[in-house]
Amino acid sequence: MNKVIKYVIYDIVRNRFVLSYTLLLLFTSLAFYGFGSEGNKGVLSLLNIILMVVPLVSIVFTTIQFYNSYEFLELLSAQPISRGTIFLSQFWGINLSLCLAFFIGVGIPTWIYDGTGAGATLVLCGLLLSLVFVSLALFACTLTRDRAKGIGIALGLWFYFCLLYDGLALTVLMMFSDYPLDKVSLALTALNPVDLARILILMKLDISALLGITGAIFQKFFTSEKGMIISILLLLFWIMLPLLKAYRTFLKKDL
Amino acid sequence: MISFENVNKSFGRLQVLKDISFELEAGQSVALIGPNGSGKTTLIKTLLGMNVPTSGNIRVKGLDIRSDYQYRAHIGYMPQIGNYPKNLKISQLIEMMRDIRQKKGMIQKTDEELIDLFRLREIYDKPLGTLSGGTRQKVSATLAFLFNPEILILDEPTAGLDPLSSEILKEKILEESLKGKLIIITSHILSDLEELTSHIMYLEEGRLQLFKKMSEIKAETGENRLARIIAHLMSKKEMITS
C-alpha cells in the first residue's frame, strides 16, 4: 500500500490548490501572531478561522480529488491489488498531504510564536479535524457516482457541522431551558466534531468563565485527564465511523 | 483460460448482461463487438472486477475471480480513456505500476518495446496532465503490454492514435497473439478487427448472440468483409440464435 500512497502524495503535493492552502494558513497565522501582543490572543483568533477553513478545504478538496482520480482508481482496480488497498491509499495520500499543509501553515508558526499547551491543542485539533472531514468527504463520494451530487452532499455536511448544528443545538437548549441541561449540552457537543475541537481549545485558554455555569461544567470535564482522553477518542470515532462506512461501500461498489 | 458461467449483471432495474456463458482459450484473439450500449464495456469491467456480477461465476485460469485479486496479475488492460493523476510524470506512473506488479514475488521481465517504439522516453519527465489524448493512449497501451501478461484486454485500442502509432500497436498485438496470448479487443473500427482477430463475439442488448471463429462465419454467411457480416448478423439475428 505504501507504494501507491507515495505516488498519490507526489501527485497532490504538486497540486496548486494544496500549495495555496498552505500559504493561506501560513499568512493567516503569521498575521495573527504578529498583531497580538499576548500569545494566547493569537491562538483564539486563529481558532475561529481554523474551525471554518480546515473542514471546508478538507471536505471540498477530498471530494474533487476523488472524482478527478476516478478513472485512475478504475485502472488501479484492474491491477493485482485489492480494493481496500486502493481506498486506503487514497485516504492516507490525501490526509498526509493536507496534514502536512496544515502543519507547515499553522503548526510551525504556533510552535515558534506561542509554544503553550493551548497552541499544541490547536494544532492537534486542526490535524484531527482534517482527518474527520477527509473521511466524511470519502463517505459522501462513495454514496454516488455523480460528481455534482457528491460535492453537494459534502458541502451539505460541512454546512451542517460548521453552521447549522450550533443553531439547532441552541434551539434545543432554549426550548428546554426550564430543565437542567448541563449534561445535555455536554452530549450535544460530542455529536459535532467541530464543537468538540472548539471546546477542547477554549478550555485550554482559561476563558471558560465566559460560558457561565455550563462553562464550569465543561471546564471540569474537558480539563480533566479523563475528559481530554474521551474527547480525543470521540474525535477519532468521528474519523473511523464515516471511513469504515465508506470503506465497506467501496469494496463492493461498481466502479 | 477465461470462463463465464451464466453471468448476469444489472444496475438497479436495468439488466445489462443477461445470462452470459462462454470459454476462451489461450491463443485466441477475440473481437468483442456489438452496438452502443450492448454491454461490451460492462462485460470487460466485470471480468476485471470493477463491476461485481449480480449472479454467475467468472473464472480466470480456473480460479474464481471473487476469491483472490491476484488473478489480475495475468491481465493487461488498456482502458478506452486513460485519465491519470495530472501531476505525475510518465516515468513515475510506469514506476508505480512496476512497484504494484512486482511486489508479490513474481519478478517478470518487463516488455519495454512499446516505450521505445512510441518514443516515450523522450517525454518521460512530462506530467501526465499535459499530454494529448493520443499520447495518453500510447501510455495506456504501454502499460497494458509492460508486464508480459497472458491475457490482454484492449478497449478501443486504436481510437485516437495517429496512423503510424496505430500500425505500431497493431503489429504488437499480432506479435503477442502469435506468442499464444489470449487477446480481447473491442473496437468499432472493423478493418482493424479484421486484421487482428480470429474469433468474433457478438453482443446485443446484453445477450451473447454469437461466438465463433471468423473463418466459420465467413463460410456460413458467404460474406467476406466484416462489415457485411455484421450487417448480416443484425438482420438475421433470429436465425442464428435459434
Interface residues (C-beta under 8 A of the other chain):
Chain A: K3 V4 K6 Y7 V8 Y10 D11 I12 R14 N15 N68 S69 Y70 E71 F72 E74 L75 L76 S77 A78 Q79 P80 I81 S82 R83 K252 D254 L255
Chain B: F11 K45 L48 G49 M50 N51 V52 Y69 Q70 Y71 R72 A73 I75 Y77 P79 I81 G82 N83 Y84 P85 K86 N87 L88 Q92 L93 M96 M97 D99 I100 R101 K103 K104 P127 L143
